[in-house]
């Protein structure tokens, strides 16, 4: 019986440490530098790492429902990033034919389970 109580306590304590939603907000959104190269071609640059998290993952997303959060049910693509010691950047071209308005989402994922990652995003990007 004692063993069962210990096992249940461990399971509940691990669940309470789990992160159910990444941290985010304006302070992280402001880390994204968006540069227009030409027409509908842009470059997004962000810090390579934040805190003790993995390298930044840059995504181009399309949505009609706002620019908050990681797109799950809407079109998005993970961009191929190039890295320097301090930054990550990705060039991309906006597809006018995709449904929704384009914006950038950046995610710094945790290296292992349970600490929260950090998520940032831009406002909608204008299409020419």
LUMTITOR-444377 format. One record per atom (N, C-alpha, C, CB): x, y, z; residue number from 1; atom name; residue in three letters. Coordinates in nm, 4 decimals. Each point is the difference from the previous one (the first is absolute). Glycine has a CB too. Layout:
// LUMTITOR-444377
     east    north       up  nr atom rest
        X        Y        Z NUM   CA  Ala
...
//
This chain:
// LUMTITOR-444377
     east    north       up  nr atom rest
   0.0818  -0.1194   0.0000   1    N  Unk
  -0.0818   0.1194   0.0000   1   CA  Unk
   0.0866   0.1265   0.0000   1    C  Unk
  -0.1799  -0.1271   0.1206   1   CB  Unk
   0.2869   0.1245  -0.0423   2    N  Unk
   0.0887   0.1158   0.0075   2   CA  Unk
   0.0615   0.0271  -0.1372   2    C  Unk
   0.0494  -0.0495   0.2431   2   CB  Unk
  -0.0107  -0.0566  -0.3127   3    N  Unk
   0.0588   0.0148  -0.1338   3   CA  Unk
  -0.1003   0.0633  -0.0965   3    C  Unk
   0.1467  -0.2004   0.0423   3   CB  Unk
  -0.2706   0.1595  -0.0361   4    N  Unk
  -0.1038   0.0575  -0.0856   4   CA  Unk
  -0.0161   0.1497   0.0269   4    C  Unk
  -0.1178  -0.2224  -0.0050   4   CB  Unk
   0.1182   0.2618   0.1287   5    N  Unk
  -0.0122   0.1421   0.0347   5   CA  Unk
   0.1200   0.0779  -0.0521   5    C  Unk
  -0.1329  -0.0599   0.2048   5   CB  Unk
   0.2513   0.0044  -0.1948   6    N  Unk
   0.1211   0.0667  -0.0500   6   CA  Unk
  -0.0072   0.0170  -0.1513   6    C  Unk
   0.1336  -0.0970   0.1899   6   CB  Unk
  -0.1736  -0.0073  -0.2611   7    N  Unk
  -0.0099   0.0065  -0.1464   7   CA  Unk
  -0.1031   0.1048  -0.0419   7    C  Unk
   0.0655  -0.2433  -0.0165   7   CB  Unk
  -0.1796   0.2445   0.0784   8    N  Unk
  -0.1039   0.0986  -0.0328   8   CA  Unk
   0.0498   0.1411   0.0298   8    C  Unk
  -0.1798  -0.1699   0.0495   8   CB  Unk
   0.2488   0.1889   0.0601   9    N  Unk
   0.0549   0.1321   0.0340   9   CA  Unk
   0.1004   0.0471  -0.1035   9    C  Unk
  -0.0344  -0.0505   0.2411   9   CB  Unk
   0.1180  -0.0396  -0.2886  10    N  Unk
   0.0990   0.0357  -0.1028  10   CA  Unk
  -0.0694   0.0403  -0.1291  10    C  Unk
   0.1658  -0.1577   0.1029  10   CB  Unk
  -0.2660   0.0826  -0.1431  11    N  Unk
  -0.0722   0.0314  -0.1237  11   CA  Unk
  -0.0660   0.1371   0.0103  11    C  Unk
  -0.0398  -0.2452  -0.0406  11   CB  Unk
  -0.0280   0.2736   0.1495  12    N  Unk
  -0.0649   0.1305   0.0162  12   CA  Unk
   0.1013   0.1131   0.0085  12    C  Unk
  -0.1886  -0.1129   0.1158  12   CB  Unk
   0.3013   0.0908  -0.0522  13    N  Unk
   0.0989   0.1075   0.0100  13   CA  Unk
   0.0617   0.0292  -0.1361  13    C  Unk
   0.0480  -0.0661   0.2371  13   CB  Unk
  -0.0264  -0.0346  -0.3212  14    N  Unk
   0.0523   0.0223  -0.1347  14   CA  Unk
  -0.1013   0.0769  -0.0839  14    C  Unk
   0.1364  -0.2109   0.0161  14   CB  Unk
  -0.2635   0.1782  -0.0031  15    N  Unk
  -0.1036   0.0700  -0.0768  15   CA  Unk
  -0.0089   0.1459   0.0419  15    C  Unk
  -0.1275  -0.2143  -0.0236  15   CB  Unk
   0.1506   0.2423   0.1492  16    N  Unk
  -0.0084   0.1393   0.0443  16   CA  Unk
   0.1180   0.0819  -0.0497  16    C  Unk
  -0.1251  -0.0751   0.2014  16   CB  Unk
   0.2359   0.0106  -0.2367  17    N  Unk
   0.1161   0.0707  -0.0534  17   CA  Unk
  -0.0108   0.0238  -0.1500  17    C  Unk
   0.1370  -0.1013   0.1801  17   CB  Unk
  -0.2274   0.0311  -0.2447  18    N  Unk
  -0.0123   0.0101  -0.1455  18   CA  Unk
  -0.0475   0.1388  -0.0408  18    C  Unk
  -0.0491  -0.2455  -0.0127  18   CB  Unk
   0.0926   0.2849  -0.1047  19    N  Unk
  -0.0395   0.1304  -0.0532  19   CA  Unk
  -0.1104  -0.0227  -0.1026  19    C  Unk
   0.2327   0.0984   0.0388  19   CB  Unk
  -0.3447  -0.0345  -0.0214  20    N  Unk
  -0.1124  -0.0203  -0.0895  20   CA  Unk
  -0.0126   0.1083  -0.1060  20    C  Unk
  -0.1134  -0.1155   0.1848  20   CB  Unk
   0.1888   0.2243  -0.1704  21    N  Unk
  -0.0055   0.1087  -0.0966  21   CA  Unk
   0.1315   0.0767   0.0065  21    C  Unk
  -0.2530   0.0174   0.0209  21   CB  Unk
   0.3128   0.0132  -0.1368  22    N  Unk
   0.1265   0.0745   0.0032  22   CA  Unk
  -0.0199   0.1425   0.0508  22    C  Unk
   0.0831  -0.1395  -0.1900  22   CB  Unk
   0.0239   0.1955   0.2433  23    N  Unk
  -0.0040   0.1399   0.0412  23   CA  Unk
   0.0075   0.0871  -0.1239  23    C  Unk
   0.1080  -0.0536   0.2224  23   CB  Unk
  -0.1590   0.1725  -0.2143  24    N  Unk
   0.0042   0.0913  -0.1133  24   CA  Unk
  -0.0397   0.1391   0.0435  24    C  Unk
  -0.0516  -0.1876  -0.1559  24   CB  Unk
   0.0440   0.2774   0.0598  25    N  Unk
  -0.0415   0.1361   0.0299  25   CA  Unk
   0.0828   0.1003  -0.0777  25    C  Unk
  -0.0720  -0.0728   0.2266  25   CB  Unk
   0.0408   0.1987  -0.2053  26    N  Unk
   0.0616   0.1083  -0.0766  26   CA  Unk
   0.1521   0.0039   0.0140  26    C  Unk
  -0.2099   0.1283   0.0296  26   CB  Unk
   0.2615  -0.1589   0.0891  27    N  Unk
   0.1457   0.0029   0.0171  27   CA  Unk
   0.0694  -0.1005  -0.0916  27    C  Unk
  -0.0327   0.0719   0.2374  27   CB  Unk
  -0.0304  -0.1848  -0.2637  28    N  Unk
   0.0568  -0.0993  -0.0916  28   CA  Unk
  -0.0331   0.0338  -0.1447  28    C  Unk
  -0.0187  -0.1741   0.1790  28   CB  Unk
  -0.1019   0.2251  -0.2041  29    N  Unk
  -0.0380   0.0403  -0.1359  29   CA  Unk
   0.0966   0.1048  -0.0547  29    C  Unk
  -0.2406  -0.0499   0.0529  29   CB  Unk
   0.2872   0.1395   0.0326  30    N  Unk
   0.0915   0.1063  -0.0429  30   CA  Unk
   0.1387  -0.0507  -0.0382  30    C  Unk
  -0.1253   0.1528   0.1475  30   CB  Unk
   0.1557  -0.2781  -0.1190  31    N  Unk
   0.1299  -0.0574  -0.0370  31   CA  Unk
   0.0068  -0.0360  -0.1484  31    C  Unk
   0.0214  -0.0880   0.2325  31   CB  Unk
  -0.1366   0.0813  -0.2996  32    N  Unk
  -0.0037  -0.0363  -0.1420  32   CA  Unk
   0.0265   0.1247  -0.0837  32    C  Unk
  -0.1638  -0.1889   0.0453  32   CB  Unk
   0.2680   0.1827  -0.1261  33    N  Unk
   0.0321   0.1091  -0.0933  33   CA  Unk
  -0.0394  -0.0476  -0.1394  33    C  Unk
   0.1933   0.0878   0.1456  33   CB  Unk
  -0.2873  -0.0177  -0.2078  34    N  Unk
  -0.0499  -0.0365  -0.1323  34   CA  Unk
   0.0513   0.1017  -0.1006  34    C  Unk
  -0.2071  -0.1085   0.0984  34   CB  Unk
   0.2768   0.0600  -0.2008  35    N  Unk
   0.0600   0.0870  -0.1015  35   CA  Unk
  -0.0573  -0.0360  -0.1367  35    C  Unk
   0.2129   0.0233   0.1365  35   CB  Unk
  -0.2639   0.0769  -0.2068  36    N  Unk
  -0.0519  -0.0226  -0.1349  36   CA  Unk
   0.1183   0.0016  -0.0958  36    C  Unk
  -0.2257   0.1068   0.0560  36   CB  Unk
   0.2410  -0.2129  -0.1351  37    N  Unk
   0.1101  -0.0083  -0.0960  37   CA  Unk
  -0.0456   0.0546  -0.1344  37    C  Unk
   0.0957  -0.2005   0.1197  37   CB  Unk
  -0.2089   0.1514  -0.1697  38    N  Unk
  -0.0604   0.0509  -0.1237  38   CA  Unk
  -0.1371  -0.0632  -0.0170  38    C  Unk
   0.2276   0.0335  -0.1070  38   CB  Unk
  -0.3194   0.0413   0.0484  39    N  Unk
  -0.1342  -0.0537  -0.0254  39   CA  Unk
  -0.0579  -0.0659   0.1236  39    C  Unk
   0.0614  -0.0341  -0.2382  39   CB  Unk
  -0.0897  -0.0947   0.2278  40    N  Unk
  -0.0531  -0.0773   0.1119  40   CA  Unk
   0.1055  -0.0914   0.0618  40    C  Unk
  -0.2246   0.0091  -0.1074  40   CB  Unk
   0.3515   0.0277   0.0926  41    N  Unk
   0.1100  -0.0761   0.0584  41   CA  Unk
   0.0524   0.0742   0.1226  41    C  Unk
   0.0615  -0.0967  -0.2266  41   CB  Unk
  -0.0471   0.0224   0.3358  42    N  Unk
   0.0392   0.0583   0.1279  42   CA  Unk
   0.1086  -0.0844   0.0662  42    C  Unk
  -0.2305   0.0973   0.0269  42   CB  Unk
   0.2934  -0.0390   0.0758  43    N  Unk
   0.0929  -0.0724   0.0863  43   CA  Unk
  -0.0424   0.0255   0.1444  43    C  Unk
   0.1919   0.0192  -0.1693  43   CB  Unk
  -0.2047  -0.1265   0.2457  44    N  Unk
  -0.0290   0.0098   0.1433  44   CA  Unk
   0.1270  -0.0368   0.0758  44    C  Unk
  -0.2473  -0.0566  -0.0343  44   CB  Unk
   0.2851   0.1394   0.1320  45    N  Unk
   0.1188  -0.0252   0.0813  45   CA  Unk
  -0.0388   0.0080   0.1471  45    C  Unk
   0.1527   0.0935  -0.1803  45   CB  Unk
  -0.1049  -0.1912   0.2575  46    N  Unk
  -0.0302  -0.0078   0.1435  46   CA  Unk
   0.1248  -0.0470   0.0748  46    C  Unk
  -0.2452  -0.0496  -0.0477  46   CB  Unk
   0.2474   0.0648   0.1802  47    N  Unk
   0.1097  -0.0594   0.0764  47   CA  Unk
  -0.0011  -0.1520  -0.0178  47    C  Unk
  -0.0099   0.1895   0.1684  47   CB  Unk
   0.1273  -0.2473  -0.1822  48    N  Unk
   0.0086  -0.1445  -0.0218  48   CA  Unk
  -0.0547  -0.0775   0.1195  48    C  Unk
   0.1997   0.0364  -0.1466  48   CB  Unk
  -0.1627   0.0050   0.2662  49    N  Unk
  -0.0453  -0.0696   0.1200  49   CA  Unk
  -0.0499   0.0987   0.1038  49    C  Unk
   0.1622  -0.1841  -0.0455  49   CB  Unk
  -0.2567   0.1396   0.1235  50    N  Unk
  -0.0470   0.0729   0.1172  50   CA  Unk
   0.0086  -0.0957   0.1176  50    C  Unk
  -0.1553   0.1508  -0.1371  50   CB  Unk
   0.2033  -0.0986   0.2481  51    N  Unk
   0.0120  -0.0793   0.1223  51   CA  Unk
   0.0717  -0.1310  -0.0317  51    C  Unk
  -0.2116   0.1035   0.0943  51   CB  Unk
   0.1634  -0.2141  -0.0417  52    N  Unk
   0.0635  -0.1300  -0.0247  52   CA  Unk
  -0.0890  -0.0838  -0.0920  52    C  Unk
   0.1154   0.0084   0.2262  52   CB  Unk
  -0.1594   0.0538  -0.3365  53    N  Unk
  -0.0914  -0.0659  -0.0934  53   CA  Unk
   0.0726  -0.0344  -0.1294  53    C  Unk
  -0.1946   0.1240   0.1002  53   CB  Unk
   0.1298  -0.2023  -0.1860  54    N  Unk
   0.0573  -0.0359  -0.1301  54   CA  Unk
   0.0097   0.1217  -0.0908  54    C  Unk
  -0.0937  -0.2309   0.0233  54   CB  Unk
   0.1651   0.2133  -0.1358  55    N  Unk
   0.0095   0.1066  -0.0998  55   CA  Unk
  -0.1391   0.0381  -0.0503  55    C  Unk
   0.2288  -0.0820  -0.0679  55   CB  Unk
  -0.2414   0.2067   0.0270  56    N  Unk
  -0.1282   0.0519  -0.0485  56   CA  Unk
  -0.0485  -0.0765  -0.1230  56    C  Unk
   0.0608   0.2256   0.0902  56   CB  Unk
  -0.1902  -0.2483  -0.0954  57    N  Unk
  -0.0658  -0.0588  -0.1171  57   CA  Unk
  -0.0928   0.1076  -0.0557  57    C  Unk
   0.0129  -0.2412   0.0925  57   CB  Unk
   0.0092   0.2791  -0.2193  58    N  Unk
  -0.0761   0.1089  -0.0619  58   CA  Unk
  -0.1031  -0.0596  -0.0954  58    C  Unk
   0.1976   0.1590   0.0201  58   CB  Unk
  -0.3233  -0.1160  -0.0064  59    N  Unk
  -0.1087  -0.0519  -0.0826  59   CA  Unk
  -0.0739   0.1144  -0.0686  59    C  Unk
  -0.0237  -0.1979   0.1536  59   CB  Unk
  -0.0193   0.1726  -0.2761  60    N  Unk
  -0.0876   0.0918  -0.0726  60   CA  Unk
  -0.1401  -0.0588   0.0085  60    C  Unk
   0.1863   0.0792  -0.1593  60   CB  Unk
  -0.2788  -0.0035   0.2167  61    N  Unk
  -0.1363  -0.0489   0.0207  61   CA  Unk
  -0.0996   0.0907  -0.0706  61    C  Unk
   0.0669  -0.0994   0.2209  61   CB  Unk
  -0.1838   0.0447  -0.2478  62    N  Unk
  -0.1094   0.0742  -0.0635  62   CA  Unk
  -0.1255  -0.0196   0.0846  62    C  Unk
   0.1020  -0.0280  -0.2331  62   CB  Unk
  -0.1691   0.1380   0.2659  63    N  Unk
  -0.1190  -0.0106   0.0835  63   CA  Unk
  -0.0938   0.1173  -0.0240  63    C  Unk
   0.1324  -0.1246   0.1717  63   CB  Unk
  -0.2586   0.1010  -0.1511  64    N  Unk
  -0.1010   0.1061   0.0003  64   CA  Unk
  -0.0463   0.0280   0.1424  64    C  Unk
  -0.0740  -0.0666  -0.2314  64   CB  Unk
   0.1248  -0.0107   0.3271  65    N  Unk
  -0.0519   0.0057   0.1368  65   CA  Unk
   0.0958   0.0648   0.0985  65    C  Unk
  -0.1287  -0.2027  -0.0512  65   CB  Unk
   0.2213   0.2826   0.0049  66    N  Unk
   0.0940   0.0668   0.0895  66   CA  Unk
   0.1372  -0.0642  -0.0051  66    C  Unk
  -0.1895   0.0625   0.1471  66   CB  Unk
   0.2864   0.0085  -0.0914  67    N  Unk
   0.1385  -0.0448  -0.0101  67   CA  Unk
   0.0543  -0.0541   0.1312  67    C  Unk
   0.0323   0.1671  -0.1783  67   CB  Unk
  -0.1169  -0.2082   0.2670  68    N  Unk
   0.0470  -0.0542   0.1271  68   CA  Unk
   0.0056  -0.1515  -0.0063  68    C  Unk
  -0.0961   0.1967   0.1217  68   CB  Unk
   0.2014  -0.2523  -0.0701  69    N  Unk
   0.0100  -0.1439   0.0136  69   CA  Unk
   0.0626  -0.0698  -0.1187  69    C  Unk
  -0.1959   0.0138   0.1421  69   CB  Unk
   0.2255  -0.1384  -0.1202  70    N  Unk
   0.0592  -0.0839  -0.1028  70   CA  Unk
  -0.1131  -0.0548  -0.0856  70    C  Unk
   0.1989  -0.0606   0.1477  70   CB  Unk
  -0.1881   0.0730  -0.2805  71    N  Unk
  -0.1086  -0.0465  -0.0861  71   CA  Unk
  -0.0088  -0.1525   0.0012  71    C  Unk
   0.0287   0.2032  -0.1450  71   CB  Unk
  -0.1427  -0.2547   0.1799  72    N  Unk
  -0.0177  -0.1445   0.0018  72   CA  Unk
  -0.0933  -0.0424  -0.1126  72    C  Unk
   0.0384  -0.0041   0.2486  72   CB  Unk
  -0.1479   0.0752  -0.2642  73    N  Unk
  -0.1006  -0.0375  -0.0986  73   CA  Unk
   0.0020   0.0895  -0.1225  73    C  Unk
  -0.1384  -0.0861   0.1848  73   CB  Unk
   0.2397   0.1716  -0.1967  74    N  Unk
   0.0090   0.0918  -0.1130  74   CA  Unk
   0.1329  -0.0221  -0.0714  74    C  Unk
  -0.1469   0.1700   0.1180  74   CB  Unk
   0.1567  -0.1248  -0.2439  75    N  Unk
   0.1222  -0.0257  -0.0765  75   CA  Unk
   0.1223   0.0680   0.0622  75    C  Unk
  -0.1400  -0.0206  -0.2060  75   CB  Unk
   0.2497  -0.0542   0.2096  76    N  Unk
   0.1276   0.0578   0.0424  76   CA  Unk
   0.1130  -0.0855  -0.0549  76    C  Unk
  -0.1043   0.0959   0.2104  76   CB  Unk
   0.2235  -0.0394  -0.2133  77    N  Unk
   0.1177  -0.0763  -0.0392  77   CA  Unk
   0.1166   0.0413   0.0882  77    C  Unk
  -0.0830  -0.0198  -0.2383  77   CB  Unk
   0.1645  -0.0782   0.2753  78    N  Unk
   0.1209   0.0289   0.0754  78   CA  Unk
   0.1063   0.0407  -0.1000  78    C  Unk
  -0.0604  -0.1634   0.1862  78   CB  Unk
   0.1178   0.2808  -0.1660  79    N  Unk
   0.0979   0.0535  -0.0943  79   CA  Unk
   0.1390  -0.0557   0.0295  79    C  Unk
  -0.1370   0.2095  -0.0239  79   CB  Unk
   0.2181  -0.2215  -0.0811  80    N  Unk
   0.1382  -0.0454   0.0167  80   CA  Unk
   0.0810   0.1186   0.0502  80    C  Unk
  -0.0215  -0.1759  -0.1847  80   CB  Unk
   0.0710   0.1650   0.3048  81    N  Unk
   0.0734   0.1106   0.0625  81   CA  Unk
   0.1499  -0.0169  -0.0180  81    C  Unk
  -0.1837   0.0265   0.1669  81   CB  Unk
   0.2525   0.0861  -0.1729  82    N  Unk
   0.1461  -0.0009   0.0066  82   CA  Unk
   0.0369   0.0619   0.1342  82    C  Unk
   0.0292   0.0169  -0.2559  82   CB  Unk
   0.0792  -0.0683   0.3149  83    N  Unk
   0.0358   0.0392   0.1353  83   CA  Unk
   0.1391   0.0613   0.0060  83    C  Unk
  -0.1470  -0.1807   0.0867  83   CB  Unk
   0.1600   0.2853  -0.0063  84    N  Unk
   0.1301   0.0507   0.0416  84   CA  Unk
   0.0089  -0.0326   0.1489  84    C  Unk
   0.0083   0.1897  -0.1784  84   CB  Unk
   0.0979  -0.1467   0.2417  85    N  Unk
   0.0148  -0.0300   0.1422  85   CA  Unk
  -0.1138   0.0597   0.0833  85    C  Unk
   0.2477  -0.0077  -0.0327  85   CB  Unk
  -0.2971   0.1253  -0.0091  86    N  Unk
  -0.1006   0.0690   0.0813  86   CA  Unk
  -0.1385   0.0094  -0.0622  86    C  Unk
   0.1858   0.1267   0.0918  86   CB  Unk
  -0.1991  -0.1532  -0.2219  87    N  Unk
  -0.1316   0.0209  -0.0616  87   CA  Unk
  -0.0385  -0.1130  -0.0947  87    C  Unk
   0.0366   0.2446   0.0196  87   CB  Unk
  -0.1657  -0.2491  -0.0466  88    N  Unk
  -0.0568  -0.0908  -0.0998  88   CA  Unk
  -0.0759   0.0872  -0.0984  88    C  Unk
  -0.0180  -0.1975   0.1640  88   CB  Unk
   0.0298   0.1666  -0.2930  89    N  Unk
  -0.0760   0.0771  -0.0988  89   CA  Unk
  -0.0491  -0.0931  -0.1095  89    C  Unk
   0.1354   0.2074   0.0493  89   CB  Unk
  -0.2441  -0.1661  -0.1119  90    N  Unk
  -0.0589  -0.0775  -0.1089  90   CA  Unk
  -0.0597   0.0962  -0.1013  90    C  Unk
  -0.0482  -0.1954   0.1541  90   CB  Unk
   0.0775   0.1696  -0.2815  91    N  Unk
  -0.0626   0.0768  -0.1079  91   CA  Unk
  -0.1199  -0.0787  -0.0493  91    C  Unk
   0.2209   0.1075  -0.0676  91   CB  Unk
  -0.3244  -0.0344   0.0285  92    N  Unk
  -0.1210  -0.0674  -0.0463  92   CA  Unk
  -0.0755   0.0903  -0.0955  92    C  Unk
  -0.0143  -0.1302   0.2142  92   CB  Unk
  -0.0683   0.0663  -0.2962  93    N  Unk
  -0.0875   0.0719  -0.0925  93   CA  Unk
  -0.1433  -0.0334   0.0376  93    C  Unk
   0.1733  -0.0040  -0.1877  93   CB  Unk
  -0.2553   0.1065   0.1946  94    N  Unk
  -0.1403  -0.0186   0.0364  94   CA  Unk
  -0.0784  -0.0486  -0.1212  94    C  Unk
   0.0175   0.1801   0.1761  94   CB  Unk
  -0.0947  -0.2849  -0.1567  95    N  Unk
  -0.0850  -0.0563  -0.1043  95   CA  Unk
  -0.1360   0.0699   0.0054  95    C  Unk
   0.1206  -0.2249   0.0116  95   CB  Unk
  -0.1510   0.3035  -0.1145  96    N  Unk
  -0.1269   0.0747  -0.0040  96   CA  Unk
  -0.1216  -0.0921  -0.0076  96    C  Unk
   0.1207   0.1872  -0.1117  96   CB  Unk
  -0.1008  -0.3102   0.0649  97    N  Unk
  -0.1123  -0.0911  -0.0217  97   CA  Unk
  -0.0402  -0.0791   0.1239  97    C  Unk
   0.0739  -0.0161  -0.2336  97   CB  Unk
   0.0027   0.0253   0.3400  98    N  Unk
  -0.0354  -0.0735   0.1221  98   CA  Unk
  -0.1156   0.0711   0.0696  98    C  Unk
   0.2382  -0.0834   0.0263  98   CB  Unk
  -0.3270   0.0075   0.0349  99    N  Unk
  -0.1101   0.0636   0.0732  99   CA  Unk
   0.0517   0.0647   0.1280  99    C  Unk
  -0.1621  -0.1677  -0.0949  99   CB  Unk
   0.1083   0.2816   0.1283 100    N  Unk
   0.0400   0.0689   0.1223 100   CA  Unk
   0.1064   0.1049  -0.0254 100    C  Unk
  -0.0563  -0.2043   0.1268 100   CB  Unk
   0.0881   0.2781  -0.0216 101    N  Unk
   0.1013   0.1048  -0.0064 101   CA  Unk
   0.1294  -0.0543   0.0606 101    C  Unk
  -0.1768   0.1838   0.0141 101   CB  Unk
   0.2925  -0.1471  -0.0732 102    N  Unk
   0.1266  -0.0560   0.0479 102   CA  Unk
   0.0553   0.0717   0.1237 102    C  Unk
   0.0470  -0.0663  -0.2343 102   CB  Unk
   0.0228  -0.0097   0.3159 103    N  Unk
   0.0744   0.0541   0.1145 103   CA  Unk
   0.1083  -0.1003   0.0394 103    C  Unk
  -0.2039   0.1303   0.0819 103   CB  Unk
   0.2983  -0.0860  -0.0006 104    N  Unk
   0.1103  -0.0856   0.0433 104   CA  Unk
  -0.0226  -0.0441   0.1443 104    C  Unk
   0.1583   0.1177  -0.1581 104   CB  Unk
  -0.1320  -0.2450   0.1837 105    N  Unk
  -0.0020  -0.0564   0.1348 105   CA  Unk
   0.1400  -0.0537   0.0275 105    C  Unk
  -0.2501  -0.0597  -0.0124 105   CB  Unk
   0.3043   0.0890   0.1285 106    N  Unk
   0.1302  -0.0540   0.0399 106   CA  Unk
  -0.0200  -0.0773   0.1291 106    C  Unk
   0.1273   0.1908  -0.1114 106   CB  Unk
  -0.0656  -0.3083   0.1176 107    N  Unk
  -0.0121  -0.0837   0.1196 107   CA  Unk
   0.1381  -0.0415   0.0463 107    C  Unk
  -0.2260  -0.0831  -0.0738 107   CB  Unk
   0.2519   0.1029   0.2009 108    N  Unk
   0.1195  -0.0529   0.0651 108   CA  Unk
  -0.0504  -0.1128   0.0894 108    C  Unk
   0.1301   0.2252  -0.0066 108   CB  Unk
  -0.1074  -0.3503  -0.0358 109    N  Unk
  -0.0527  -0.1169   0.0700 109   CA  Unk
   0.0902  -0.0376   0.1172 109    C  Unk
  -0.1044  -0.0813  -0.2140 109   CB  Unk
   0.0491   0.0167   0.3162 110    N  Unk
   0.0842  -0.0487   0.1098 110   CA  Unk
   0.0889  -0.1151  -0.0478 110    C  Unk
  -0.1764   0.0693   0.1672 110   CB  Unk
   0.2941  -0.0826  -0.1069 111    N  Unk
   0.0923  -0.1078  -0.0373 111   CA  Unk
  -0.0492  -0.1349   0.0502 111    C  Unk
   0.1890   0.1630   0.0048 111   CB  Unk
  -0.2624  -0.1630   0.1032 112    N  Unk
  -0.0577  -0.1229   0.0529 112   CA  Unk
  -0.1358   0.0321   0.0606 112    C  Unk
   0.2298  -0.0977   0.0448 112   CB  Unk
  -0.2981  -0.0044  -0.0043 113    N  Unk
  -0.1373   0.0164   0.0483 113   CA  Unk
  -0.0147   0.0981   0.1140 113    C  Unk
  -0.0386  -0.2289  -0.0711 113   CB  Unk
  -0.0646   0.3001   0.0600 114    N  Unk
  -0.0693   0.0685   0.1077 114   CA  Unk
   0.0274   0.1480   0.0220 114    C  Unk
   0.0026  -0.2153   0.0979 114   CB  Unk
   0.1177   0.2691  -0.1155 115    N  Unk
   0.0016   0.1462   0.0090 115   CA  Unk
  -0.0716   0.0566  -0.1223 115    C  Unk
   0.2185  -0.0015   0.1319 115   CB  Unk
  -0.2757   0.1168  -0.1175 116    N  Unk
  -0.0737   0.0608  -0.1110 116   CA  Unk
   0.0942   0.0554  -0.1056 116    C  Unk
  -0.1853   0.0553   0.1569 116   CB  Unk
   0.1440  -0.0644  -0.2817 117    N  Unk
   0.0703   0.0672  -0.1076 117   CA  Unk
  -0.0462   0.1446  -0.0069 117    C  Unk
   0.0232  -0.2164  -0.1280 117   CB  Unk
   0.0311   0.2884   0.0298 118    N  Unk
  -0.0376   0.1395  -0.0204 118   CA  Unk
  -0.0481   0.0149  -0.1432 118    C  Unk
   0.1672   0.0820   0.1732 118   CB  Unk
  -0.2794  -0.0136  -0.1922 119    N  Unk
  -0.0589   0.0212  -0.1318 119   CA  Unk
  -0.0129   0.1492  -0.0251 119    C  Unk
  -0.1250  -0.2191   0.0135 119   CB  Unk
   0.1592   0.2603  -0.1365 120    N  Unk
  -0.0141   0.1405  -0.0399 120   CA  Unk
  -0.0614   0.0044  -0.1392 120    C  Unk
   0.1994   0.0703   0.1419 120   CB  Unk
  -0.2641   0.0393  -0.1747 121    N  Unk
  -0.0562   0.0140  -0.1339 121   CA  Unk
  -0.0061   0.1463  -0.0407 121    C  Unk
  -0.1333  -0.2090   0.0341 121   CB  Unk
   0.1278   0.2296  -0.1664 122    N  Unk
  -0.0150   0.1345  -0.0544 122   CA  Unk
  -0.1483   0.0301  -0.0162 122    C  Unk
   0.2231  -0.0155  -0.1197 122   CB  Unk
  -0.2517   0.1348   0.0790 123    N  Unk
  -0.1349   0.0341  -0.0456 123   CA  Unk
  -0.0107  -0.0513  -0.1442 123    C  Unk
  -0.0178   0.2088   0.1539 123   CB  Unk
  -0.0976  -0.1930  -0.2167 124    N  Unk
  -0.0144  -0.0417  -0.1392 124   CA  Unk
   0.1003   0.0745  -0.0880 124    C  Unk
  -0.2445  -0.0498   0.0383 124   CB  Unk
   0.2955  -0.0198  -0.1396 125    N  Unk
   0.0943   0.0587  -0.0956 125   CA  Unk
  -0.0788   0.0448  -0.1222 125    C  Unk
   0.1917  -0.1468   0.0825 125   CB  Unk
  -0.1652   0.2680  -0.1306 126    N  Unk
  -0.0693   0.0521  -0.1182 126   CA  Unk
   0.0444  -0.0743  -0.1256 126    C  Unk
  -0.0185   0.2254   0.1099 126   CB  Unk
  -0.0777  -0.2557  -0.1963 127    N  Unk
   0.0270  -0.0662  -0.1277 127   CA  Unk
  -0.0127   0.1027  -0.1107 127    C  Unk
  -0.0842  -0.2226   0.0868 127   CB  Unk
   0.1777   0.2196  -0.1815 128    N  Unk
  -0.0082   0.0900  -0.1166 128   CA  Unk
  -0.0817  -0.0634  -0.1094 128    C  Unk
   0.2217   0.0985   0.0564 128   CB  Unk
//
